Amino acid sequence: EQIRAILPNFQRQEFLDRAYDIFVKVQEAWMNFDLESVRNLLSDDMYSMYTSQLDTLKIKNQKNIMKDFALDYMNIQSIKEENGKVSIEVLLDVVFKDYIINTMTNEVVRGLEHAGFKTTYVLTFVVSKNFDPNREVTCPNCHAKTKVNQAGKCEYCDSILVNNQYDYVLTKKQFIKKERKY
């Protein structure tokens, strides 16, 4: 009820399904050094931080393998509204394999290849209170009408577009704990 007072069309299970999907897509993009494919799902700060971390892995000839995701538990922890933005914190318990390999030799350099770990995170998602997925913006470069998420590219000229209204984006991923499950 508190959430619906702020976001009238909010559907709890739909949001949780979407939040988990965003989490998995971001983890898979991270593993594949393909953050561009999830750019619209990350805040600018998260995107920059992940890009920097991936650059470090590349320099070390390493790759973080994350696979076999299984949702264990997920629930909304808190919600707050500020300056037209709504932040929703989610507690997530997910089981998956997580280890690092040397990309030159494919040897595991950290973690256990065949072990699954239950990892707990607090994820924070932000959405514009009045987000309209059909809202169009005008590209400042080519003047075309286009739809964008938080920050994206003009579909016509590839100029970077910044939009102050956006759909759910991951703004924070806080690690809580990790325990071996198998």
C-alpha positions in Angstrom: 0.0 0.0 0.0 2.9 2.4 0.8 4.3 1.7 -2.7 1.0 2.2 -4.5 0.6 5.6 -2.7 3.7 6.6 -4.6 3.5 4.5 -7.7 -0.3 3.9 -8.3 0.2 1.2 -11.0 2.9 -0.8 -9.0 2.6 -4.6 -9.2 4.8 -6.2 -6.5 5.4 -9.6 -8.3 5.9 -7.9 -11.6 8.5 -5.6 -10.1 10.3 -8.5 -8.3 10.4 -10.5 -11.5 11.8 -7.6 -13.4 14.3 -6.8 -10.7 15.6 -10.4 -10.8 15.8 -10.3 -14.6 17.8 -7.1 -14.5 20.2 -8.6 -11.9 20.8 -11.7 -14.1 21.1 -9.7 -17.3 23.7 -7.4 -15.7 25.7 -10.4 -14.3 25.7 -12.1 -17.7 26.7 -8.9 -19.5 29.5 -8.4 -16.9 30.8 -12.0 -17.5 30.7 -11.4 -21.3 32.4 -8.0 -21.1 29.3 -6.6 -22.8 28.0 -3.8 -20.5 26.7 -1.9 -23.5 23.9 -4.4 -23.9 22.6 -3.5 -20.4 23.5 0.2 -20.4 19.9 1.2 -20.1 19.5 -1.0 -16.9 22.3 0.7 -15.0 22.7 4.1 -13.5 25.6 6.2 -14.8 27.6 5.5 -11.6 27.1 1.7 -11.8 28.0 1.7 -15.5 31.2 3.6 -14.9 32.2 1.5 -11.9 31.6 -1.8 -13.8 33.4 -0.5 -16.8 36.5 0.3 -14.7 36.4 -3.1 -13.0 36.1 -4.9 -16.3 39.0 -2.9 -17.7 41.1 -4.2 -14.7 40.1 -7.8 -15.4 41.1 -7.4 -19.1 44.5 -6.1 -18.1 45.0 -9.1 -15.9 43.7 -11.5 -18.6 40.9 -12.6 -16.3 37.2 -13.3 -16.7 34.6 -13.6 -14.0 32.4 -16.6 -14.7 28.9 -16.4 -13.2 26.3 -19.0 -14.2 23.6 -21.4 -13.2 21.5 -18.7 -11.4 18.7 -19.9 -9.1 16.6 -17.5 -7.1 16.4 -18.5 -3.5 14.6 -15.5 -1.9 13.6 -11.9 -2.9 11.6 -9.2 -1.1 11.2 -5.5 -1.1 12.9 -4.0 1.9 12.1 -0.3 1.6 10.9 2.4 -0.7 11.4 6.2 -0.7 10.6 9.1 -2.9 12.8 12.1 -3.4 12.9 14.8 -6.1 10.5 12.8 -8.4 12.5 9.6 -8.2 11.5 6.5 -6.4 14.1 4.2 -4.8 13.2 0.6 -4.0 15.6 -1.6 -2.0 15.3 -5.3 -2.6 16.9 -8.1 -0.5 18.1 -10.9 -2.9 19.3 -14.4 -2.1 20.6 -16.1 -5.2 22.6 -19.3 -5.7 25.1 -19.4 -8.6 28.6 -20.4 -9.6 31.1 -17.5 -9.4 34.8 -17.9 -10.1 37.5 -16.2 -12.1 39.6 -17.8 -14.9 42.7 -16.8 -16.7 41.6 -16.0 -20.3 44.9 -17.2 -21.7 44.9 -20.7 -20.0 41.3 -21.1 -18.9 42.6 -22.1 -15.5 40.6 -21.1 -12.4 42.6 -18.4 -10.5 40.0 -17.6 -7.8 37.0 -19.4 -6.6 35.7 -22.9 -7.2 34.5 -24.0 -10.6 32.0 -26.6 -9.5 30.7 -25.0 -6.3 27.5 -23.0 -6.0 27.2 -20.2 -3.6 24.2 -18.6 -2.0 24.9 -14.9 -2.1 22.9 -12.2 -0.4 22.7 -8.7 -1.8 20.7 -5.5 -1.2 19.9 -4.1 -4.7 18.6 -0.6 -5.1 16.5 0.3 -8.1 15.4 3.8 -9.1 12.5 4.8 -11.4 11.1 8.2 -12.3 7.8 8.7 -10.5 6.1 9.9 -13.6 8.0 7.6 -16.0 6.2 7.2 -19.4 7.7 4.4 -21.5 6.1 6.0 -24.6 7.6 9.5 -24.1 9.7 10.7 -27.0 12.6 13.0 -26.8 14.2 15.1 -29.6 17.8 14.3 -30.4 19.8 17.5 -30.0 22.1 16.5 -32.9 19.8 15.3 -35.7 16.5 16.5 -34.2 14.8 13.1 -34.7 12.1 12.0 -32.2 13.2 8.9 -30.4 12.6 7.0 -27.1 15.4 6.6 -24.6 15.8 5.1 -21.2 18.1 6.8 -18.6 20.9 7.4 -21.1 21.1 6.0 -24.5 21.9 6.6 -28.1 19.8 8.2 -30.8 18.7 5.4 -33.0 19.3 7.5 -36.1 22.7 9.2 -35.5 24.1 7.4 -32.4 24.4 10.7 -30.4 24.3 10.2 -26.7 20.9 11.2 -25.3 20.3 12.0 -21.6 16.8 11.8 -20.3 15.7 12.8 -16.7 12.8 10.4 -16.9 13.7 6.7 -16.9 12.4 3.2 -16.2 13.9 1.0 -13.4 17.7 1.1 -13.3 20.0 -0.6 -10.9 21.8 2.1 -8.9 23.4 0.1 -6.1 24.4 -3.5 -5.5 25.5 -4.1 -1.9 27.1 -7.5 -1.0 25.9 -8.8 2.3 27.2 -12.4 2.6 28.2 -15.5 0.7 27.9 -19.2 1.7 28.6 -22.4 -0.1 25.5 -24.4 -1.1 27.0 -27.3 -3.1 
